[in-house]
Amino acid sequence: MRKRAKRVAAGLAAALITTLTATLPASSAAAGEPIKNPDEGLVFYSSYPTEVVGRQATPDDVCRRVPADATWLLAWSGGFRAVPGYRTPDCSGEASELNNFHSWPKGHYLTYRAS
């Protein structure tokens, strides 16, 4: 059941992204890479929903910095099971799961681990 729910969530996210890509005008202020559908790996997006601000190809459980402009992410492929986000610079303290389809304020999470 959980696997099916993840597929449904990924499908809904892809549909949302496709819709936003088709309906939102291009922004000259968007400095990141444009969205690809489908994409690969773990992809971080800015609050402008079609701007890619970071990527990770495969999970490795290394503490990494969340891209400064990231406000949401989507695991397109690569077998990412969990992506806890931390408000500390060293992946310590309380974590929140980022690998759900939700967003956060820019700069809210400083680091993450992807497994």
N, C-alpha and C positions, 0 to 999 in steps of 0.2 A: 504494500500500500504506500509506504514512504517513497519508494522509487517512482511510483506512478505520480505521486504528488509533486515530486521534483520535476518530472517531465512536463507536467501540466504547468507548473510555475515557470519553467524555462520557456515553454511555448507561449505563455501569456506575456512574458517579458519580451520575447522576440517580436511578438505582434505589436506591443506597445512601442518598442523602439522603431520598428518599421513605420508605424503610423506617425510617430513624432518626426522621423526623418523626412517623411513625405510632406508633412504639414508645416514644419518650422522652417523659416528662411535661413539661409546660411548667414553666419555672423562674421563680420570682419574681425571681431575681437577674439574669436575662437583660435587659440594658438596651438591646440593639440591636434592629433591625428583624427581624421574623420572616422566615423563608425563603419564597421564592416558587419554584414549580416549574411551568413553566420560568421562569427569571429572564432578565435582560438585562445585557449588558456583562461586565466583569470584576468579580467579587464576592469580597470578603474575608470570611472567617468566623472566629469565635472558636473556642476549644477546645470550647465547647458547640456541637455541630454544626448547630443550627438558628438560630444568632444571626448576623445580618449586621452587620459592623462597618465596612464601607467598600465603595465602588463606584467604577468608572470606566466611562463609557459607550463611549468609543472610544480606540484606541491613539493616542498622540501623541509618544512618545519623550522626554517631559519627566521629569526626576528628581523623584520624589514620595516623601513619607514613607509607610512602611507603617503602617496603622492600629495603634495601640499594642496592642490586644487580638487582632490577627490571628494565626492559627496555620495557616491554609491558605486557598487561593483556588481559584476555578473560573472559567474564561472561558466563559460561556454563549453569548455572541454578540459581534459587533462586529469580527471578523477579527483578534483578538489572535494573533500568531505567536510572539512571545517575550516573557517577563516575567522578566528577570534581577533577582535580589534581591541587595542589598549590605549588608554589616555596617557600613558607614560612613555618615555623615550627608550625603554629597555624591555618591553613586553612583560612587565611585572604588574602585579595588582589584579584587580577585577577585569574580566574580559567580557565583551559582548560579541555575539555571533554576527558577523557581517555577511555571511553567505546566505542570507535571506533577502528577498526582494524588498528592500527598504532603503531609505537614505538617511544621511546624518548631516549636521551643519559642517561647513568647510572648517577644517582644522580641529574637529572634535576628537578624532582618533589620530594618534601620532604614529603608532606601530601596529603590526599584525604578524601572525604566523599562519602559513597555509599548509594544511596537511590533507 
